[in-house]
Amino acid sequence: MVTFHDFSVNIRVNGKNLPCFQPEYDEESRTATCWIPSEAGQEYSISLTQEADICPGAGIAFQGFFDGERKAKFGTAWNSRTGQHQEQTGACTSLAKERPFMFGNIALTDDDSKVTSQTISPDLGSIKLTIKRVRRGEASLAPSYVPDPSIKVLHERGEKVGGHITQLGPVRPTLITRQYRSVPYQPSDILPWVTFIFMYRPAAVLKASGIMPHEDPPEIWSSSSKPAEREELNEEEERANKGEILRLEEERIALEQKLSALNARAQALSSHENASVVKQEHAVKQEQSSSRRFFKSREVIDLTLEDD
């Protein structure tokens, strides 16, 4: 859970909060960021709690952005009050239906013509939640339909090929949801009151980059070399090392995905080849059977050409 400027937000999977690693808080932009582990195929929800009343009479509205896009259009407004809670489990497609949020693999290809975008968004692999103070209108609106987000196809040589993206699952029933028109509470409230950004990667990537600790960290210090005695890396060097480790781990995961696809293709080709061999053998047997049908045993066929 991450708490900042009167609100707490967490990402939940199977009813449990995902652990947050290396949280950072920027007072100037009022933005909190952290890392969370992701697993392809897992559904997740966004849980929001108001910890303090930020302004009597004000309304609270929040919006979600995924991988740098508004692919899941949702927003909720309530009257500011301590203890208010909302859990968003998916993108509403109608008044009582939604498509759940879920982590998914990035589709890879070595065919340049099939790449959906030549540029990779720096926000790929992130969940962003903005919270604003608003004045809520009385007119309620049915949630607008959310189109199916296009599946990103990236080149296998890309920088983030080992990561995940957010996808929307199949439509399912949900509680009746209403949306309200709203305007900024004050002119300054055109900017968010607070922003939360959750950057997600496979657990293996986070562990390899030193962001997520291992369950049983190995003892690497000898009696003559204690942690306090080692030379400290400056922030720039440490950031560069983590970035390189993250890149290498993502490349490793991408290669494993490509190897799995190649193995499946080789197996399919092998099955096709075996089927062709069986068909050819069957044809040869039929031909031999037909030959015996037209020639009697010990009958000699003269194939020499007669002289003119």
Secondary structure, 3 states (H helix, E strand, C coil): CEEECCEEEEEEECCEECCCEEEEEECCCCEEEEEEEECCCCEEEEEEEECCCCCCCCEEEEEEEECCECCCCCEEEEECCCCCEEEECEEEEECCEEEEEEEEECEEECCHHHCCCCCCCCCCCEEEEEEEEEEEEEEEECCCCCCCCCCCEEECCCCCCCCEEEEECCCEECCCCCEEEEEECCHHHHCCCEEEEEEEEEHHHHHHCCCCCCCCCCCCCCCCCCHHHCCCCCHHHHHHHHHHHHHHHHHHHHHHHHHHHHHHHHHHHHHHHHHHHHHHHHHHHHHHHHHHHHCCCCCCCCCCCCCC
